[in-house]
């Protein structure tokens, strides 16, 4: 799983963790009870003790589906700014229906993913170039996305994880902006006060998600990269 191409330490630290996508396996999707509940807020993004960005997000119902939206503003170490926007539409049980995203800097880009019968149909457009198209096929249709620079999608992962099973769960990965697949593992590491900890393991590092009793993500940490994303 390759790293984000942005320059500077922010690329190595803050943006590396965002190049992931998630699939919930069949057993996990059979769990009872609602997967989502309405949520809205703001995350502050901190790198090595310095605030480098803010993300506004909301997760809301839309008929029988749910829509998770986010807008992230980051200050890149060279002094330039970057803005990323994403919208992920999900079925009630957590399976994705459609995803679209765009970035403004350092290079304008946009894309989308449509999920149809176990296939993620991806489109990527950079600047004024023709779209680059690629399909990813999975052995079941329940695939979702975690994309670059949009941390709210880890809040979606925390909802899709099967807390009742409390086991290590494998998730398939699709990375829309990089057009490559992969896998991650998610496990429940325990509780610290009112928060429970999920550990997401990638081939490169560990990401720690701290969630409240309603499985809302309150804090995200990447110790190796000194990154903290925390709800305000």
C-alpha positions in Angstrom: 0.0 0.0 0.0 1.9 3.1 -1.1 2.1 6.4 0.6 0.4 9.7 -0.3 2.4 11.8 -2.8 2.2 15.2 -0.9 5.5 16.7 -0.1 6.8 17.4 3.4 6.4 15.8 6.8 2.6 16.1 6.6 2.7 13.7 3.7 4.7 11.2 5.7 2.7 11.6 8.9 -0.8 13.1 8.6 -1.8 11.9 5.2 -0.3 8.5 5.1 -3.0 7.0 7.3 -5.8 8.1 5.0 -5.0 5.8 2.0 -7.3 3.1 3.0 -10.7 1.7 2.3 -12.8 -0.9 4.2 -15.0 -3.9 3.5 -17.2 -5.5 6.2 -17.3 -9.3 5.9 -20.5 -11.3 5.6 -20.6 -12.4 9.3 -20.1 -8.9 10.5 -22.9 -7.5 8.3 -25.4 -9.9 9.9 -25.1 -8.2 13.3 -28.4 -6.9 14.8 -29.2 -3.4 15.7 -28.6 -0.1 13.8 -25.2 0.5 12.3 -25.4 4.3 12.1 -26.9 7.2 14.1 -26.9 10.9 13.2 -23.6 12.6 14.1 -22.0 16.0 13.3 -18.9 17.8 14.5 -15.4 19.0 13.9 -12.0 17.4 14.2 -8.8 19.2 14.9 -5.8 17.7 13.1 -2.5 17.9 15.0 1.0 16.9 13.8 3.8 16.6 16.4 1.9 18.9 18.8 1.1 21.5 16.2 -2.4 22.0 14.8 -2.3 21.7 11.0 -5.9 21.4 10.0 -9.6 21.1 10.7 -12.3 18.7 9.4 -16.0 19.4 9.4 -18.2 16.3 9.1 -21.7 15.0 9.4 -23.5 11.6 9.1 -27.2 11.9 8.4 -30.1 9.7 7.3 -31.5 10.1 3.8 -34.6 7.9 3.4 -33.5 4.3 3.8 -29.8 5.3 3.3 -27.2 7.3 5.1 -24.9 10.0 3.9 -21.5 10.8 5.4 -19.9 14.1 4.3 -16.7 15.9 5.2 -14.6 18.9 4.3 -11.0 19.1 5.4 -8.6 22.1 5.4 -4.9 21.4 5.9 -1.9 23.7 6.1 1.0 21.9 4.3 4.4 22.5 5.8 5.7 24.5 2.8 3.0 27.1 3.6 0.4 26.2 1.0 -3.1 25.0 1.8 -5.1 22.0 0.7 -8.8 21.4 0.8 -10.5 18.0 0.4 -14.2 17.3 0.2 -15.9 13.9 0.2 -19.4 12.4 0.3 -20.1 8.7 1.0 -23.6 7.3 0.5 -24.3 4.1 2.5 -27.0 1.5 2.8 -28.5 1.1 6.3 -26.3 -2.0 7.1 -23.1 -0.2 6.2 -22.6 -1.2 2.6 -21.6 1.7 0.3 -23.7 2.9 -2.6 -21.7 5.7 -4.0 -18.7 7.9 -3.2 -17.4 11.1 -4.7 -14.5 13.4 -3.7 -12.5 16.4 -4.9 -9.3 18.2 -3.9 -8.4 21.8 -4.7 -4.6 21.9 -3.9 -1.8 21.2 -4.5 -3.3 19.9 -7.7 -7.0 19.9 -8.6 -8.5 16.4 -8.8 -11.8 14.6 -8.4 -13.3 11.2 -8.6 -16.1 8.8 -7.8 -16.7 5.2 -7.0 -19.9 3.3 -7.7 -20.6 0.0 -6.0 -22.5 -2.5 -8.1 -22.8 -6.3 -7.4 -19.5 -6.7 -5.8 -17.6 -4.3 -8.1 -16.2 -0.9 -7.2 -16.1 1.1 -10.4 -13.6 3.9 -9.9 -13.0 7.1 -11.8 -10.2 9.6 -11.3 -9.7 12.9 -13.0 -6.6 15.1 -12.5 -6.7 18.6 -13.8 -8.1 18.7 -17.3 -6.9 15.2 -18.3 -9.3 12.5 -19.4 -10.7 10.4 -16.5 -8.7 7.3 -15.5 -11.1 4.3 -15.0 -10.5 1.1 -13.1 -12.7 -1.6 -11.5 -12.1 -3.7 -8.4 -13.9 -7.0 -7.9 -14.7 -8.5 -4.5 -16.2 -11.8 -3.4 -19.1 -10.0 -1.7 -20.7 -6.6 -2.5 -20.2 -5.0 0.9 -17.3 -2.6 0.3 -16.8 0.9 1.7 -14.1 3.6 1.4 -11.6 5.5 3.6 -10.0 8.1 1.4 -7.1 10.6 1.6 -7.4 13.5 3.9 -10.9 12.7 5.2 -10.8 11.3 8.7 -14.5 11.1 9.2 -14.4 7.8 7.2 -12.7 6.2 10.2 -15.8 7.2 12.1 -17.7 5.1 9.6 -15.3 2.2 10.1 -15.9 2.4 13.8 -19.6 2.0 13.2 -19.2 -0.9 10.7 -16.9 -2.9 13.0 -18.7 -5.7 14.8 -18.3 -4.7 18.4 -20.5 -7.6 19.6 -18.0 -10.1 18.2 -15.1 -8.1 19.7 -12.7 -10.1 17.5 -9.9 -9.2 15.0 -11.7 -8.6 11.7 -10.1 -8.4 8.3 -11.3 -5.7 5.9 -10.7 -5.4 2.2 -9.3 -2.1 1.0 -9.9 0.1 -2.0 -8.0 3.3 -2.4 -9.9 5.5 -4.9 -7.2 8.2 -5.4 -4.4 5.7 -5.9 -6.5 3.0 -7.7 -5.0 0.1 -5.8 -6.6 -2.6 -3.4 -5.3 -3.9 -0.1 -6.3 -5.2 3.3 -6.3 -4.0 6.9 -7.1 -5.7 10.3 -9.2 -4.2 13.0 -9.3 -5.4 16.6 -10.8 -4.3 19.9 -7.8 -3.4 22.2 -9.8 -2.7 25.3 -11.2 0.3 27.2 -9.7 3.3 28.9 -12.2 5.1 31.1 -15.3 5.9 29.0 -13.6 5.2 25.7 -13.0 1.9 23.9 -10.0 1.5 21.6 -9.9 -0.1 18.1 -6.5 -0.8 16.5 -6.4 -0.6 12.7 -3.3 -2.4 11.4 -2.0 -1.7 7.9 1.2 -3.0 6.2 2.9 0.2 7.3 1.7 1.2 10.8 -1.0 1.1 13.5 -3.9 3.5 13.8 -5.7 3.8 17.1 -9.4 4.8 17.2 -10.9 5.8 20.6 -14.7 5.6 20.6 -17.4 6.4 23.2 -20.2 4.0 24.3 -22.2 4.9 21.2 -19.2 3.9 19.0 -18.7 7.5 17.9 -15.0 8.2 17.1 -13.7 10.8 19.6 -9.9 10.5 18.9 -7.6 9.0 16.3 -3.9 8.5 17.0 -0.9 7.4 14.9 1.9 7.1 17.5 4.6 6.4 14.9 3.8 9.6 13.0 2.9 11.8 16.0 -0.5 12.5 14.4 -3.6 13.1 16.5 -7.1 13.8 15.2 -9.5 14.8 18.0 -13.2 15.8 18.1 -13.7 19.4 19.3 
